Amino acid sequence: MILKMDRLPIELPRPNNPSPNSAAAVQELLGGKFGEMSTLMNYTYQSFNFRGRKKLRPFYDLICSIAGEEYGHIEVVSYTTNLLLTGVSKRGMDPTTTPLANGVDARNTSHFIASGQSSLPMDSMGRFWSGENVFSSGNLKLDLLHNFFLECGARANKMRVYEMVDDPTARTMVGYLLVRGGLHVVAYAKALEKLTGVEVTKLLPIPDLSNDAFPEARKFMDEKLHLQLYTFSQEDYKQAGLIWNGPHPEDGQECVVIEGAIPGYPVPDLDEEPQLNAPGADDFDPQMFADMAKKMGIDYKY
């Protein structure tokens, strides 16, 4: 089960220049072949399908811990997309003024037609993510090798999106994912080393551009987020520490496991887009909830 929290792993700045085309590029990191939908669902199904768990519990715990984190990665990419799309069309309630005219020039018109100028589980070309991207062979060595490759491919795509989009919202998010995804690369490399004896970490980094090249990533490296594997569980998955330990292959600092989740930051409050009827609840009176909340001792503000 997942214990869901109304927080994001990082604080996202508001965009300087919202852009539907930048949002389209960022979509690749959500619903592309190497996107966060793929990492989440690959590791989730591998954890569901894991056989011989008692004997191989540390590997199971590692996969579960990383799967738990990937849910938050889907959220942070989605909110980045949503922020980049907020305010890019003409706000208002008169449909005859073609308030969505900018949508015809957007790289991904689905953001205007299929959603309220918000993210969808698709790639940068508008192709929806598919369960065909899930790899769960049942063979631990093969699954770990696949996961290592998946994270390396994801890392390459993050670097390229960073080079395409210069808005601080996108670059902050990508910098964070480069650090956390980099941790996952190393984690699967260490797991393969424990399982096979092959020194996989000698291949790193792949691609060979260090996170030091990305200013937004350096901030998170300084906070030691490349060393800290979170279990994303209140009590379980502690044996991941039998794999995630020892020196980090890039800087030699000690890898550590932290029980629980990343503390996180408040989720951005997305502005209304009336021309899209989003959220389309203009006749709702929040005072009703305010009165009920007061009686129940619940904090409700609007």
C-alpha positions in Angstrom: 0.0 0.0 0.0 1.0 3.6 -0.5 0.8 6.2 2.2 0.0 9.3 0.2 1.0 12.8 1.3 -0.1 16.1 -0.1 3.4 17.3 -0.7 6.0 17.4 -3.4 9.6 16.3 -2.9 10.9 19.8 -3.9 9.7 23.3 -4.0 8.9 24.3 -7.6 9.4 27.9 -8.6 6.7 29.6 -10.7 7.7 29.8 -14.4 9.2 33.0 -15.7 7.7 32.4 -19.1 5.0 29.7 -19.2 5.1 27.8 -22.5 3.0 25.0 -24.0 5.9 23.8 -26.1 8.2 23.6 -23.0 5.4 21.7 -21.3 5.3 19.3 -24.3 9.1 18.6 -24.0 8.7 17.9 -20.2 5.9 15.4 -21.0 8.6 13.0 -22.3 9.9 12.7 -18.7 6.5 11.6 -17.6 5.0 9.4 -20.3 8.0 8.5 -22.5 9.5 5.1 -22.8 12.1 6.1 -20.2 9.7 8.4 -18.2 8.6 8.3 -14.6 5.4 6.3 -15.5 7.7 3.5 -16.8 10.0 3.5 -13.8 7.1 3.5 -11.4 5.2 0.7 -13.1 8.3 -1.4 -13.8 9.4 -1.5 -10.2 5.9 -1.7 -8.9 5.1 -4.9 -10.9 8.5 -6.4 -10.2 7.7 -5.9 -6.5 4.3 -7.5 -6.8 5.7 -10.4 -8.8 8.9 -11.0 -6.7 9.4 -14.7 -6.0 11.7 -16.1 -3.3 11.3 -12.9 -1.2 12.4 -14.4 2.1 15.8 -15.5 0.7 16.3 -12.4 -1.4 14.6 -9.8 0.8 17.2 -7.0 0.5 16.7 -6.9 -3.3 12.9 -6.9 -2.8 13.2 -4.1 -0.3 15.4 -2.0 -2.6 13.0 -2.3 -5.5 10.0 -1.5 -3.3 11.7 1.6 -1.9 12.6 3.0 -5.3 9.0 2.2 -6.5 7.6 4.2 -3.7 9.8 7.2 -4.6 8.7 7.1 -8.3 5.2 8.0 -7.4 6.4 11.4 -6.2 8.4 11.8 -9.4 5.3 11.4 -11.4 3.7 14.2 -9.3 6.6 16.6 -9.6 6.9 16.2 -13.4 3.1 16.6 -13.7 3.1 19.8 -11.6 6.0 21.2 -13.6 3.9 20.6 -16.8 0.9 22.2 -15.2 2.8 25.3 -14.1 4.2 25.7 -17.6 0.7 25.5 -19.0 -1.0 27.9 -16.5 -2.0 31.1 -18.1 -0.9 30.4 -21.7 -4.4 30.9 -23.2 -6.8 33.9 -22.9 -8.8 33.6 -19.7 -12.5 34.3 -19.9 -15.9 32.8 -20.3 -16.7 34.0 -23.9 -16.0 31.1 -26.3 -16.6 33.3 -29.4 -13.3 35.2 -28.8 -11.3 31.9 -29.5 -9.6 32.0 -26.1 -7.7 28.8 -27.0 -6.3 30.2 -30.3 -2.8 29.7 -29.0 -3.5 26.0 -28.8 -3.3 25.5 -32.6 0.4 26.5 -32.5 1.2 24.4 -29.5 3.4 21.3 -29.9 0.8 19.2 -28.1 -2.8 20.3 -28.6 -4.0 17.6 -26.3 -3.1 19.9 -23.4 -5.9 22.2 -24.6 -8.4 19.7 -26.0 -8.1 16.6 -23.7 -7.3 18.3 -20.4 -7.6 21.6 -18.6 -4.1 22.8 -19.8 -2.6 20.1 -17.6 -0.5 17.0 -17.8 -1.5 13.6 -19.2 0.3 10.3 -19.2 1.9 10.8 -22.6 5.2 11.6 -24.2 6.4 14.7 -25.9 4.8 13.6 -29.2 1.4 13.1 -27.6 1.5 9.3 -27.5 -0.1 7.9 -24.4 2.0 5.8 -22.1 1.4 2.1 -22.4 1.7 -0.9 -20.1 3.8 -2.5 -22.9 6.7 -0.5 -21.3 6.5 -2.7 -18.2 9.3 -5.3 -17.9 8.9 -7.9 -15.2 10.6 -11.1 -16.4 10.6 -12.9 -13.0 14.4 -13.3 -13.3 16.0 -11.1 -10.7 19.3 -10.7 -12.5 17.5 -9.7 -15.7 15.1 -7.4 -14.0 17.9 -5.6 -12.2 19.9 -5.3 -15.4 16.8 -3.9 -17.1 16.2 -1.4 -14.3 19.8 -0.2 -14.6 19.4 0.4 -18.3 16.0 2.1 -17.8 17.5 4.5 -15.3 20.4 5.3 -17.6 18.1 5.9 -20.5 16.0 8.2 -18.2 19.1 10.1 -17.2 20.0 10.7 -20.8 16.5 12.0 -21.6 16.6 14.3 -18.6 19.8 15.9 -19.7 18.4 16.5 -23.2 15.2 18.1 -21.9 17.3 20.3 -19.6 19.1 21.5 -22.8 15.8 22.2 -24.5 14.0 24.1 -21.7 15.5 27.0 -19.8 12.7 27.9 -17.5 13.6 27.6 -13.8 10.6 25.5 -13.1 11.6 22.8 -15.5 15.3 23.1 -14.8 14.8 22.8 -11.0 12.7 19.7 -11.5 15.2 18.1 -13.9 18.1 18.9 -11.6 16.3 17.1 -8.8 15.5 14.1 -11.0 19.1 13.9 -12.2 20.2 13.5 -8.6 17.5 11.1 -7.5 17.5 9.1 -10.7 21.3 9.0 -10.5 20.9 7.4 -7.0 18.7 4.8 -8.6 21.3 4.0 -11.2 23.9 3.5 -8.6 21.5 1.4 -6.4 20.7 -1.0 -9.2 24.4 -1.2 -10.1 25.2 -2.0 -6.4 22.4 -4.6 -6.5 23.9 -6.3 -9.5 27.3 -6.3 -7.9 25.9 -8.0 -4.8 24.1 -10.6 -6.9 26.8 -11.3 -9.5 30.1 -9.9 -8.3 30.5 -7.8 -11.5 31.7 -4.3 -10.8 28.9 -2.5 -12.6 29.5 0.8 -10.8 32.7 1.2 -12.8 30.5 2.0 -15.8 29.1 5.1 -14.1 28.1 7.8 -14.9 26.1 7.0 -18.0 25.9 9.3 -19.9 29.3 10.4 -18.7 28.4 14.0 -18.0 28.5 14.6 -14.2 25.7 16.2 -12.3 28.2 18.9 -11.5 27.5 20.3 -15.0 23.9 21.2 -14.0 23.7 24.1 -11.4 20.2 23.0 -10.3 21.5 19.5 -9.6 24.5 20.8 -7.6 22.1 22.2 -5.0 20.6 18.8 -4.3 24.0 17.2 -4.4 25.1 19.6 -1.7 22.1 18.5 0.4 23.5 14.9 0.1 20.4 13.7 -1.8 22.5 11.5 -4.1 23.6 9.5 -1.0 20.2 9.1 0.8 18.0 6.2 -0.2 14.5 6.6 1.4 12.4 3.5 2.2 9.1 5.5 1.7 7.6 3.3 4.4 7.0 3.7 8.1 8.2 0.3 9.1 9.2 -1.8 6.1 12.0 -2.2 3.5 14.8 -1.7 6.0 16.9 -4.5 4.4 17.5 -2.2 1.4 20.4 -1.0 3.5 22.2 -4.4 3.0 22.6 -3.2 -0.6 22.7 0.5 -0.4 25.8 1.0 1.7 29.5 1.8 1.2 31.0 4.6 -0.8 29.3 6.3 -3.7 31.3 5.5 -6.8 31.5 9.1 -8.0 32.6 11.0 -4.8 33.4 8.3 -2.3 30.9 9.5 0.3 29.0 7.0 2.4 25.6 5.8 1.1 22.9 5.8 3.8 19.3 4.5 4.1 16.7 6.8 5.7 13.5 5.2 7.0 10.4 7.1 5.8 9.8 9.6 3.1 11.4 12.8 1.9 9.8 15.7 4.0 8.6 17.5 1.0 7.1 20.9 0.2 3.5 22.2 -0.3 1.9 21.4 -3.6 1.4 24.4 -6.0 -2.1 25.8 -6.0 -3.0 25.9 -9.7 -4.9 28.9 -11.0 -8.3 28.5 -12.5 -8.7 28.5 -16.3 -12.3 29.5 -16.9 -12.0 29.3 -20.7 -11.5 25.6 -20.3 -14.1 25.2 -17.6 -11.3 24.2 -15.3 -12.4 23.5 -12.6 -15.9 24.7 -13.7 -17.4 25.0 -10.2 -18.2 28.7 -10.3 -21.6 28.3 -8.6 -20.0 26.5 -5.6 -20.2 28.5 -2.3 -17.1 27.6 -0.1 -18.7 29.2 2.9 -20.8 26.1 3.3 -17.6 24.1 4.0 -16.2 26.9 6.1 -19.3 26.7 8.4 -19.1 22.9 8.6 -15.3 23.0 9.3 -15.8 25.5 12.1 -18.2 23.1 13.8 -15.9 20.1 13.3 -12.7 21.9 14.3 -11.2 21.4 10.9 -8.9 24.1 9.4 -10.6 25.2 6.1 -9.5 28.4 4.3 -10.5 29.7 0.9 
